[in-house]
């Protein structure tokens, strides 16, 4: 009987991972399908475009108050459980660290489904996602970390060596294999006039800082105003406080002369990274994907604190002067030139086949299902 594997995508941040791993599983002789939480920013079809059968779940976005994420997590847990009971997969593949992903992990664990976890062992000390990621690690049976230090951290967390496969970041597979898009075609697809050297900006709440990252956002926007360069600003995610910060960005953009708000770039994200002069904000894509293009990145605040980063990342605290200084360095042609031969710590863009090969071959038996702590392992 053919093994079936469900690849879960809870937001636009992990769509590329599912679009990579699904087809790689099919090529390895595994029947793959995707369980996808709808994007509150609008419809997207990246996973379906890569030939993966998809079951969609409503986003359950009902508000931005203190209780709403918990309500959403409960609703998503129930929705995941219903689909898993209907489809009965042998394994589920989960990516990263979001509370929606933890909901999927809980539903899969209670259903007795083997869990494979991508991007475990990383650190993002400024966000509650850090705790969610580690919780998913303890529920997971197989681990596919993206970096060597993340793999080592999983071992220190008590995970057995044989469960761990260093894979790299599967999101890079799509970016690095995509055909280049000429600059004129990129801006034509966005339906805007080429503004010249632009800054690609993305901001998400810092869910563990007292102000939710408001000081960092204000510092970023002040520095962007002072830089007086064109900005393409992508949408804020659905973390607590996201709606308020998105509104703050919209109000700021209305007072600027060359700022374009783009909720989601989707398939245009790779050419955006290729054509940008610099990336700024606090998104994980600035840490992981931007390095594939040797794109200078200004990372503001604590959201990505602790995560491995390449030589292209310039960190700045939540201070306008510090962000201005970091932008000045990132925009220096000499700094860009120094990145020509940089190595991306998140891999070579061939993670999908590594993950699929392990998932296709791994026996689903008592050894896989029954986890132990180091002191309990037989000598």
C-alpha positions in Angstrom: 0.0 0.0 0.0 1.4 3.4 -1.0 2.5 5.6 1.9 0.5 8.9 2.2 2.0 12.1 3.6 0.2 15.3 4.4 2.2 18.5 4.0 0.7 21.3 6.2 0.9 25.0 5.3 -0.5 27.4 7.8 0.4 30.8 6.2 2.1 32.3 3.2 5.4 32.0 5.1 5.5 28.2 4.6 3.8 27.9 1.2 7.1 27.4 -0.6 8.1 24.6 1.8 4.9 22.7 1.0 5.3 23.4 -2.7 8.7 21.9 -2.6 8.2 18.9 -0.4 4.9 17.7 -1.9 6.3 17.1 -5.5 9.6 15.7 -4.1 7.5 13.1 -2.1 5.6 12.2 -5.3 8.9 11.7 -7.1 10.1 9.4 -4.3 7.0 7.2 -4.7 4.9 8.7 -1.8 1.4 9.9 -2.3 1.5 13.5 -1.1 -1.3 16.0 -0.5 -1.4 19.4 1.3 -3.6 20.8 4.1 -3.6 24.5 3.7 -4.9 27.3 5.9 -6.4 30.0 3.8 -4.4 33.3 3.7 -6.4 36.1 5.3 -4.6 38.5 2.9 -6.3 36.9 -0.1 -6.4 33.7 -2.3 -3.1 32.1 -3.3 -2.4 29.0 -5.3 1.4 28.4 -5.0 1.0 24.8 -3.7 -1.7 23.8 -6.3 0.4 25.4 -9.0 3.1 22.8 -8.2 0.7 19.9 -8.7 -0.1 19.1 -5.1 -3.6 18.0 -4.2 -4.9 20.4 -1.6 -7.5 20.4 1.2 -8.2 24.0 2.4 -9.1 25.2 5.9 -10.7 28.6 6.6 -8.3 31.1 8.3 -10.6 31.6 11.3 -9.5 35.2 11.6 -12.1 36.8 13.8 -10.2 39.5 15.6 -7.0 40.8 17.1 -7.8 40.9 20.8 -5.9 39.0 23.5 -8.2 36.0 23.4 -8.6 35.7 19.6 -5.3 33.8 18.9 -6.3 31.2 21.4 -9.8 30.9 19.9 -8.2 30.6 16.4 -5.8 27.9 17.6 -8.7 25.9 19.0 -10.8 26.3 15.8 -7.8 25.3 13.7 -7.1 22.3 15.9 -10.6 21.0 15.4 -10.4 21.7 11.6 -7.1 19.9 11.3 -8.5 16.9 13.3 -11.5 16.6 10.9 -9.3 16.5 7.8 -6.8 14.1 9.3 -9.7 11.8 10.3 -11.0 11.9 6.8 -7.7 11.4 4.9 -5.9 9.1 7.4 -2.3 10.0 6.3 0.7 8.0 7.5 2.7 11.1 8.3 2.4 14.9 8.4 5.1 17.4 7.6 5.1 20.6 9.6 7.3 23.6 9.2 8.6 26.0 11.8 7.2 27.7 14.7 3.8 29.3 14.4 0.9 28.7 16.9 -1.2 27.5 14.0 1.5 24.8 13.3 1.4 23.8 17.0 -2.4 23.3 16.5 -1.7 20.9 13.6 0.9 19.1 15.7 -1.5 18.6 18.5 -4.2 17.3 16.2 -1.8 14.9 14.4 -0.3 13.7 17.7 -3.8 12.9 19.1 -4.6 11.1 15.9 -1.5 8.9 16.2 0.0 10.3 13.0 3.8 10.4 12.7 5.1 13.9 12.6 8.1 15.2 10.6 9.3 18.7 11.5 11.2 21.1 9.3 13.2 24.1 10.7 13.3 22.7 14.3 16.2 23.7 16.6 16.3 27.3 15.6 16.0 30.3 17.9 13.9 33.5 17.6 14.1 34.9 21.1 12.0 37.9 20.4 8.8 36.0 19.5 6.5 33.5 21.2 7.1 31.3 18.1 10.4 30.2 19.8 8.4 28.3 22.4 6.0 26.9 19.8 8.9 25.6 17.7 10.4 23.7 20.6 7.0 22.3 21.6 6.6 20.9 18.1 10.1 19.4 18.3 9.0 17.3 21.4 5.9 16.1 19.5 7.8 15.3 16.3 9.3 11.9 15.4 11.6 13.0 12.6 13.5 16.2 12.3 14.8 18.1 9.3 16.8 21.1 10.6 18.1 23.7 8.2 21.5 24.5 9.7 24.2 22.6 11.6 23.8 24.6 14.8 20.0 23.9 14.8 20.7 20.1 14.4 23.1 20.3 17.3 20.5 22.1 19.4 18.0 19.4 18.7 20.4 16.8 20.2 20.9 19.0 23.3 17.1 19.1 23.6 17.1 15.3 24.0 16.3 14.3 20.4 18.0 11.1 19.2 20.7 11.5 16.5 19.1 8.9 14.2 15.9 11.0 14.0 17.7 14.0 12.6 18.5 14.7 9.0 20.3 18.0 8.1 18.3 19.1 5.1 18.7 22.9 4.6 15.8 25.2 4.1 13.3 23.8 1.5 12.0 27.3 0.7 15.3 27.9 -1.0 14.6 25.2 -3.5 12.0 27.2 -5.3 13.9 30.5 -5.1 17.2 29.1 -6.4 15.5 27.1 -9.3 13.2 29.9 -10.5 14.1 31.4 -13.9 15.2 35.0 -13.5 12.5 37.6 -14.2 13.7 40.8 -16.0 13.2 43.9 -14.0 10.8 45.4 -16.5 8.6 42.3 -16.3 8.7 42.3 -12.5 7.3 45.9 -12.3 4.9 45.2 -15.1 3.5 42.3 -13.0 3.1 44.6 -10.0 1.5 47.2 -12.3 3.8 50.0 -11.0 6.4 52.1 -12.7 10.0 51.1 -11.9 11.0 53.4 -9.1 14.7 52.8 -9.3 16.8 51.3 -6.5 14.2 50.2 -3.9 14.1 48.9 -0.4 12.0 45.7 0.2 10.5 46.0 3.7 8.6 43.6 5.8 7.6 43.9 9.5 5.9 41.5 11.9 5.1 42.0 15.6 7.6 41.1 18.3 5.3 39.0 20.4 7.6 38.7 23.5 8.6 42.3 23.9 6.6 44.6 26.2 5.5 46.9 23.3 5.0 44.2 20.7 7.8 45.7 18.6 6.2 49.1 18.3 9.5 50.9 19.0 11.2 48.8 16.3 8.6 49.5 13.8 8.7 53.3 14.5 12.5 53.2 14.2 12.3 51.4 10.9 9.7 53.8 9.4 11.6 56.8 10.6 14.8 55.5 9.0 13.0 54.7 5.8 11.5 58.2 5.7 15.0 59.7 6.2 16.5 57.4 3.5 14.1 58.9 0.9 14.3 55.8 -1.3 11.4 53.9 -2.9 10.0 51.2 -0.7 8.0 48.0 -1.5 6.3 47.1 1.8 4.8 43.6 2.1 2.0 42.7 4.5 2.1 42.1 8.2 1.4 38.6 9.4 -1.4 37.4 11.6 0.5 37.4 14.9 -1.1 39.2 17.9 -0.9 42.9 17.3 -0.5 42.5 13.6 -3.6 44.3 12.6 -2.7 47.4 14.6 0.8 47.5 13.2 -0.5 47.0 9.7 -2.7 50.0 10.1 0.2 52.1 11.5 2.2 51.2 8.4 -0.7 52.2 6.1 -1.0 55.6 7.8 2.8 56.1 7.4 2.7 55.1 3.8 0.0 57.6 3.0 2.4 60.4 4.0 5.2 59.1 1.8 5.9 59.9 -1.9 7.2 56.5 -3.1 5.9 53.7 -0.9 4.0 50.8 -2.4 2.1 48.5 0.0 1.8 45.0 -1.4 0.0 42.5 0.8 1.7 39.4 -0.6 4.2 39.1 -3.5 3.6 35.3 -3.9 5.5 34.1 -6.9 7.0 37.5 -7.4 9.0 37.2 -4.1 12.1 35.8 -5.8 12.4 38.6 -8.4 11.8 41.1 -5.6 14.8 39.8 -3.7 16.8 39.7 -7.0 16.0 43.3 -7.9 15.9 45.0 -4.5 18.8 47.3 -3.3 18.4 46.2 0.3 15.8 44.4 2.5 14.8 45.9 5.8 12.5 44.9 8.7 12.4 41.7 10.8 11.2 38.9 8.6 12.8 35.4 8.7 13.0 35.7 4.9 15.7 38.4 5.4 17.7 35.8 7.4 17.0 32.7 5.2 16.0 33.5 1.7 17.7 36.9 1.1 21.1 35.2 1.4 20.5 33.2 -1.7 20.6 36.5 -3.6 23.5 38.0 -1.7 21.0 40.7 -0.8 22.0 43.1 2.0 19.5 43.0 4.9 18.9 45.3 7.8 17.4 43.3 10.6 15.7 45.5 13.2 14.9 44.5 16.8 14.7 41.2 18.6 12.2 39.1 16.6 15.0 37.1 14.8 17.4 37.2 17.8 19.3 33.9 18.0 18.7 32.7 14.5 21.7 31.8 12.3 22.5 34.5 9.8 24.8 35.1 6.8 27.3 37.9 6.2 24.6 39.9 4.4 22.7 40.7 7.6 23.3 43.9 9.4 21.5 43.9 12.8 20.2 47.1 14.4 18.4 47.8 17.7 15.1 49.6 17.8 16.6 53.0 17.4 16.1 55.3 14.4 19.8 56.4 14.3 21.0 52.8 14.5 18.7 51.7 11.7 19.8 54.7 9.6 23.4 53.7 10.1 22.7 50.1 9.3 20.8 51.1 6.1 23.8 53.3 5.1 26.1 50.4 5.5 23.8 47.9 3.6 23.4 50.4 0.7 27.2 50.9 0.4 28.2 49.3 -3.0 31.4 48.0 -1.3 29.3 46.0 1.2 27.2 44.5 -1.6 30.4 43.6 -3.5 31.8 41.9 -0.4 28.9 39.4 -0.5 29.6 38.0 -4.0 30.9 34.7 -2.7 29.0 34.4 0.5 27.7 31.1 1.8 24.1 30.8 2.9 24.0 28.9 6.2 20.5 27.6 5.3 21.7 25.3 2.5 22.1 24.8 -1.2 18.5 24.7 -2.5 18.2 20.9 -2.6 16.4 20.2 0.6 13.3 18.7 -0.9 14.8 15.5 -2.2 16.7 14.9 1.1 13.5 15.3 3.1 11.4 13.1 0.7 14.0 10.3 0.6 14.0 9.9 4.4 10.2 10.1 4.6 9.8 7.5 1.9 12.2 5.0 3.4 11.7 5.4 7.2 9.9 2.4 8.7 6.8 3.4 10.7 7.3 1.2 13.7 7.5 1.2 17.4 11.1 2.5 17.3 9.9 5.6 15.4 6.8 6.2 17.5 8.3 5.7 21.0 10.6 8.5 21.9 13.0 8.5 24.9 15.2 10.9 26.8 19.0 10.4 26.9 19.2 8.9 30.3 16.6 6.3 29.4 18.4 5.1 26.3 19.8 1.6 26.4 23.6 1.4 26.7 
